């Protein structure tokens, strides 16, 4: 794996290290993370990550933080959002991935994780 892609993947893994059952995989030939069979994020290139978010959240983030979040024509109409990795802070990245994980993980896993944190 290219060193730059490995660095981006390292940030994603660090941001999800507190979440159970996050698996490293590949998607379209680049590193990705998923929970079960559902995607959380994938490294698009050394500067960009794709986050899998619902449309309403995608629109909100695009309007609130266009310096961090963006989309290209390829991603219009899809529940996926591009992230400029040099612009997103570690806390924001962790928060976004945690929200995605809570939607994508099986309900029993989310409940167990929430109970363990309480």
C-alpha positions as CSV (number, residue, x, y, z in Angstrom):
1,X,0.0,0.0,0.0
2,X,1.2,3.5,-0.9
3,X,2.6,5.3,2.2
4,X,0.2,8.2,1.8
5,X,-2.8,5.9,1.7
6,X,-1.4,4.1,4.7
7,X,-1.3,7.4,6.6
8,X,-4.9,8.2,5.8
9,X,-6.0,4.7,6.7
10,X,-4.1,5.1,10.0
11,X,-6.1,8.2,10.8
12,X,-9.3,6.4,10.1
13,X,-8.3,3.4,12.2
14,X,-7.3,5.7,15.1
15,X,-10.7,7.5,14.8
16,X,-12.6,4.2,15.0
17,X,-10.4,2.4,17.5
18,X,-13.0,2.8,20.3
19,X,-15.7,1.2,18.2
20,X,-16.1,-2.6,18.2
21,X,-16.0,-4.9,15.1
22,X,-14.6,-2.3,12.7
23,X,-12.9,-4.3,10.0
24,X,-10.2,-3.2,7.5
25,X,-11.0,-4.1,3.9
26,X,-10.7,-2.7,0.4
27,X,-13.1,-1.0,-1.8
28,X,-12.4,-0.1,-5.4
29,X,-8.8,-1.0,-4.8
30,X,-8.2,1.3,-1.9
31,X,-8.3,0.7,1.9
32,X,-11.7,0.9,3.6
33,X,-13.4,0.3,6.9
34,X,-16.7,-1.5,7.5
35,X,-18.8,-2.9,10.3
36,X,-20.3,-6.2,9.4
37,X,-21.0,-5.9,5.7
38,X,-21.7,-2.2,5.8
39,X,-19.2,0.5,4.8
40,X,-18.1,3.2,7.1
41,X,-15.4,5.0,5.0
42,X,-13.0,4.4,2.2
43,X,-9.7,6.0,1.2
44,X,-10.3,7.6,-2.2
45,X,-6.7,9.0,-2.5
46,X,-4.0,10.4,-0.3
47,X,-6.0,13.6,0.3
48,X,-9.6,12.4,0.3
49,X,-11.8,10.0,2.1
50,X,-15.4,8.9,1.3
51,X,-17.8,8.8,4.2
52,X,-21.1,6.9,3.9
53,X,-23.8,9.3,5.3
54,X,-27.5,9.7,4.7
55,X,-28.6,12.4,2.3
56,X,-29.9,14.8,5.0
57,X,-26.7,14.7,6.9
58,X,-24.7,15.0,3.6
59,X,-26.6,18.2,2.6
60,X,-26.2,19.7,6.1
61,X,-22.4,19.1,6.2
62,X,-21.9,20.4,2.6
63,X,-23.7,23.6,3.6
64,X,-22.1,24.0,7.0
65,X,-18.5,23.1,6.3
66,X,-17.7,23.2,2.5
67,X,-14.1,23.7,3.4
68,X,-14.0,20.1,4.8
69,X,-16.8,18.3,3.0
70,X,-17.5,18.3,-0.8
71,X,-18.8,16.1,-3.6
72,X,-18.1,15.6,-7.2
73,X,-20.6,14.8,-9.9
74,X,-19.7,11.1,-9.4
75,X,-21.2,11.2,-5.9
76,X,-24.3,13.3,-6.6
77,X,-27.4,11.3,-5.7
78,X,-25.4,8.8,-3.6
79,X,-25.3,8.7,0.2
80,X,-21.6,9.4,0.2
81,X,-19.6,12.5,1.1
82,X,-16.0,13.4,0.3
83,X,-13.7,14.7,3.0
84,X,-10.6,16.8,2.7
85,X,-8.3,15.0,5.1
86,X,-6.0,18.0,5.5
87,X,-8.9,20.1,6.7
88,X,-10.8,17.8,9.1
89,X,-9.6,17.6,12.7
90,X,-9.3,14.3,14.6
91,X,-12.3,15.0,16.9
92,X,-14.6,15.9,14.0
93,X,-13.4,12.8,12.1
94,X,-14.0,10.6,15.2
95,X,-17.5,12.1,15.7
96,X,-18.5,11.6,12.0
97,X,-17.2,8.0,12.0
98,X,-19.0,7.2,15.3
99,X,-22.3,8.5,13.9
100,X,-21.8,6.4,10.7
101,X,-20.9,3.3,12.8
102,X,-24.1,3.8,14.9
103,X,-26.2,3.7,11.8
104,X,-24.4,0.9,10.1
105,X,-23.7,-1.5,12.9
106,X,-26.2,-4.2,14.0
107,X,-28.6,-2.8,16.6
108,X,-27.6,-5.4,19.2
109,X,-23.9,-4.3,18.8
110,X,-24.8,-0.6,19.2
111,X,-26.9,-1.3,22.3
112,X,-24.1,-3.4,23.9
113,X,-21.5,-0.7,23.1
114,X,-23.7,2.1,24.5
115,X,-24.4,0.0,27.7
116,X,-20.7,-0.6,28.2
117,X,-20.1,3.2,28.0
118,X,-22.8,4.1,30.4
